[in-house]
Structure formats: C-alpha cells, structure tokens
Amino acid sequence: MKGLLGAFVFVGFSVASFSQQIIVHGKVKEAVTGKGVFSKIIYRSYPTGSLSETFNDSTFSFTIFGSSKYVVTAEASGYSKNTILVLPSEAENGEIVRDIELTSTGKTIRLNHLIFDSGRSTIKPESYMELDQLVAFMKVNPDIEIQLEGHTDNRGNAAKNFQLSQDRVEVVKKYLVKQGISKKRIQTKAFGGSQPITTEDSESARALNRRVEMRILKD
C-alpha cells in the first residue's frame, strides 16, 4: 500500500514488445541506496498461473507472449513480499517500466495511488489499478492476511476525521471482498488525524498525511 516507512526496496523492470512477444527485464534494488538485493522473484500468468518461473538473483529476464496478464512477486529476507500486476496493454513505445516496492517486515505499505473524493469515501476511478493489483497480491499469496489502516490530515473535527478514515478503509475492504477475497483475511483500523507523517502546515504536507496503508499481519 511511503505506503508507502522503514527500509524500502524497489524491483524495477521494463517490458519491450516485439510483435506478440514481450521481453521483461528487471532488477531488485534498495530505494534509498540503490544497492542490489538478492531476491526470489516469481512471475506467473494471471489469473490461471499456468505459466510460471522463478529467479533467484538481483536481476531477471523472461519472455511472455500475447495479451495475457501476468503477476510478478518479489521477496527478500527481512522484507514483506509484494506482487504487481503486469498489463501488456500499458506499453508505450514498446516498453513498460514498473516498480515493486518491498518494505521491512512489520512496516506498513502505503497505497500511493488510492485516491478518494475530497472529504468523502468515494474511490476515484484512477484508483482501480492500485486496487486490482492488491486483489492480485491477495490471490497469488492466499495465506496472507492484512490490515487496512486509514488516516486523514488533522484539520477540522477530530470525530469526523476518524469516521472518514474508517469509511474509507471499509470501502476498500468491500471492493476486495467483491473481487473474491475472504473478508476474514482483511482487518481495518481507523486513526483519523492522530498519526500524521509530518506536522508541517502546508497543503503538500496535509496531502501526505491523508492516506490508506496496508499492514501484513500474516504471510
């Protein structure tokens, strides 16, 4: 779900398209230092999982064909695993560049692209790629249980902010359940404006404080 705290890792990769063949290249590195991280990386066709392969290195390369969706999961010692959804249709000029973000075990993951209407719990359409990626993460990692944590900025009425943060995480949970994820695997917790990332009084700082984060409770 920075969803977003602690040490971070990114897996970056690009997809170059040649006719119906797509070559995927990638690497694992720490976001802050850029140092390579030895990781286990699994790619599989989605949702069937009929095609898959595993890499154990700090770099990887594989070929996919056609317009099928794929998921790529990365995991490394000391970090929570994470999964991204690869859509060949995203290619621009024959290439897709994406990152996977891994956080230190026990830390929260900020859902950076989850956006709501101002002061409401209505999810904006541009958020659904992030949510569908979270669905894929839960489906290909069936033992994982999560907690969605809602935060607002600290302006205005504290009770209303708390309720807004609760409403937002419940809406996210409802979407995941609708997509086939068991509600028993999803807990929610609201914080309102009680846990700001920054106390700076600016619009950019307040925007940073308004967030939904995911905590992995069981993997």
VOGU-3710 file (C-alpha; in Angstrom, 3 decimals, decimal comma):
1> mkgllgafvf> 0,000/0,000/0,000  5,510/5,978/1,740  2,886/3,430/1,528  4,201/3,565/1,223  8,345/3,742/6,423  11,382/1,975/7,253  13,715/0,490/4,729  12,304/0,128/1,238  13,157/-1,977/-1,757  12,105/-1,491/-5,337
11> vgfsvasfsq> 12,024/-4,041/-8,094  12,151/-2,162/-11,375  11,561/-3,773/-14,738  10,802/-2,878/-18,306  8,731/-4,613/-20,939  9,692/-4,247/-24,584  7,258/-5,554/-27,167  8,234/-7,337/-30,349  5,105/-8,384/-32,275  3,329/-10,680/-29,810
21> qiivhgkvke> 6,489/-11,379/-27,827  7,238/-9,256/-24,776  10,637/-9,324/-23,118  10,638/-8,448/-19,416  13,885/-7,300/-17,797  14,239/-6,348/-14,170  16,374/-5,813/-11,119  15,966/-5,621/-7,370  17,453/-2,667/-5,524  17,103/-0,680/-2,338
31> avtgkgvfsk> 15,186/2,528/-2,948  17,384/4,691/-0,729  20,867/3,353/-1,512  20,266/1,788/-4,932  22,184/-1,289/-3,765  21,245/-4,587/-5,400  19,333/-7,053/-3,224  19,435/-10,819/-3,762  15,763/-11,827/-4,021  13,391/-14,576/-5,021
41> iiyrsyptgs> 11,262/-13,354/-7,933  8,382/-15,352/-9,356  6,394/-14,456/-12,439  3,214/-16,267/-13,437  0,321/-15,852/-15,831  -2,742/-14,362/-14,171  -5,207/-15,479/-13,028  -4,545/-19,112/-14,033  -0,905/-19,401/-13,003  -0,438/-21,971/-15,761
51> lsetfndstf> 2,899/-20,427/-16,791  5,459/-19,532/-14,156  9,156/-19,336/-13,435  11,355/-18,402/-10,504  14,560/-16,333/-10,426  16,996/-16,136/-7,523  19,238/-13,159/-8,124  19,271/-9,366/-8,089  18,361/-9,268/-11,806  15,970/-11,221/-14,014
61> sftifgssky> 14,703/-11,572/-17,572  11,836/-13,526/-19,097  9,593/-13,611/-22,155  5,792/-13,531/-22,271  3,510/-13,779/-25,293  0,214/-12,285/-26,437  -2,043/-10,069/-24,381  -2,242/-12,192/-21,221  -1,881/-10,572/-17,812  1,000/-11,606/-15,577
71> vvtaeasgys> 1,892/-11,062/-11,942  5,409/-10,667/-10,601  6,120/-11,371/-6,939  9,345/-10,347/-5,237  10,514/-11,336/-1,787  13,751/-10,949/0,129  14,883/-11,751/3,646  13,826/-9,030/6,078  11,131/-7,627/3,786  7,452/-8,265/3,222
81> kntilvlpse> 6,744/-9,801/-0,177  4,748/-7,830/-2,699  3,113/-8,506/-6,065  2,436/-6,296/-9,059  0,114/-6,835/-11,982  1,661/-6,591/-15,476  -0,626/-5,497/-18,298  0,899/-5,641/-21,801  -1,629/-3,005/-22,890  0,234/-0,457/-20,758
91> aengeivrdi> 3,191/-0,474/-23,153  4,211/2,919/-24,525  6,641/2,923/-27,419  7,053/-0,808/-26,878  8,059/-0,536/-23,248  6,607/-0,676/-19,750  8,610/0,391/-16,700  7,192/-0,585/-13,303  8,473/-0,849/-9,747  7,684/-3,274/-6,968
101> eltstgktir> 8,076/-1,797/-3,522  9,090/-4,016/-0,627  9,025/-2,730/2,947  10,776/-4,017/6,029  8,866/-6,786/7,770  6,213/-5,354/10,082  6,107/-1,926/8,443  3,096/-0,510/6,647  2,820/-0,194/2,876  1,247/2,981/1,597
111> lnhlifdsgr> -1,257/2,601/-1,236  0,092/5,564/-3,157  -2,401/5,584/-5,993  -5,552/5,094/-3,935  -7,416/8,387/-4,254  -10,761/9,499/-2,795  -13,044/12,419/-3,461  -12,251/15,234/-1,046  -13,930/14,728/2,319  -15,695/11,573/1,101
121> stikpesyme> -15,154/7,818/0,933  -15,863/7,621/-2,815  -12,964/5,964/-4,648  -11,802/7,819/-7,745  -11,660/5,774/-10,992  -7,890/6,173/-11,323  -7,502/4,143/-8,111  -8,716/0,851/-9,528  -5,373/-0,200/-10,988  -3,929/0,004/-7,475
131> ldqlvafmkv> -6,875/-1,927/-6,045  -6,754/-4,621/-8,734  -3,063/-5,027/-8,037  -3,898/-5,527/-4,355  -6,508/-8,135/-5,352  -3,860/-9,964/-7,409  -1,447/-9,794/-4,466  -4,022/-11,422/-2,193  -4,976/-14,087/-4,733  -1,462/-15,276/-5,541
141> npdieiqleg> -0,496/-15,177/-1,845  -3,508/-16,980/-0,337  -2,108/-17,248/3,198  -1,571/-13,526/3,604  -3,817/-11,582/5,978  -3,761/-7,792/6,031  -4,932/-4,788/7,991  -6,029/-1,667/6,121  -5,258/1,495/8,097  -6,974/4,783/7,345
151> htdnrgnaak> -5,539/8,247/8,045  -6,679/11,811/7,414  -4,980/15,133/7,997  -5,620/16,758/11,393  -7,639/19,750/10,223  -11,291/20,048/11,164  -13,380/17,961/13,543  -11,442/15,020/15,009  -14,510/12,768/15,307  -15,484/13,382/11,676
161> nfqlsqdrve> -11,923/12,709/10,551  -11,908/9,429/12,437  -15,192/8,375/10,836  -13,961/9,366/7,376  -10,817/7,267/7,784  -12,975/4,330/8,911  -15,365/4,710/5,988  -12,509/4,752/3,506  -10,849/1,543/4,679  -14,237/-0,175/4,796
171> vvkkylvkqg> -14,890/0,822/1,178  -11,536/-0,657/0,169  -12,314/-3,860/2,079  -15,716/-4,086/0,387  -14,057/-3,856/-3,041  -11,563/-6,614/-2,202  -14,328/-8,889/-0,919  -16,390/-8,226/-4,053  -13,406/-9,422/-6,105  -13,335/-12,731/-4,249
181> iskkriqtka> -11,045/-12,089/-1,259  -12,349/-13,564/2,011  -13,344/-10,858/4,477  -11,678/-12,951/7,198  -8,321/-12,052/5,653  -8,898/-8,291/5,923  -8,991/-6,241/9,095  -9,494/-2,483/9,200  -8,377/0,205/11,608  -9,057/3,939/11,614
191> fggsqpitte> -6,724/6,594/13,011  -8,266/9,829/11,785  -5,617/12,541/12,043  -3,897/11,103/15,117  -0,821/9,715/13,329  0,490/12,363/10,921  3,630/11,638/8,935  4,521/15,320/9,179  3,259/18,225/11,281  4,227/20,817/8,692
201> dsesaralnr> 1,318/23,180/7,960  1,161/23,125/4,171  -1,160/21,568/1,615  1,529/19,166/0,411  2,156/18,030/3,983  -1,552/17,548/4,618  -1,848/15,520/1,413  0,967/13,293/2,659  -0,957/12,668/5,871  -4,159/11,668/4,029
211> rvemrilkd> -3,541/8,025/3,195  -4,532/4,369/3,380  -1,822/1,948/4,374  -1,648/-1,840/4,411  -0,028/-3,854/7,172  0,704/-7,539/6,583  -0,452/-9,450/9,646  0,289/-12,956/8,396  2,226/-14,241/5,401
//
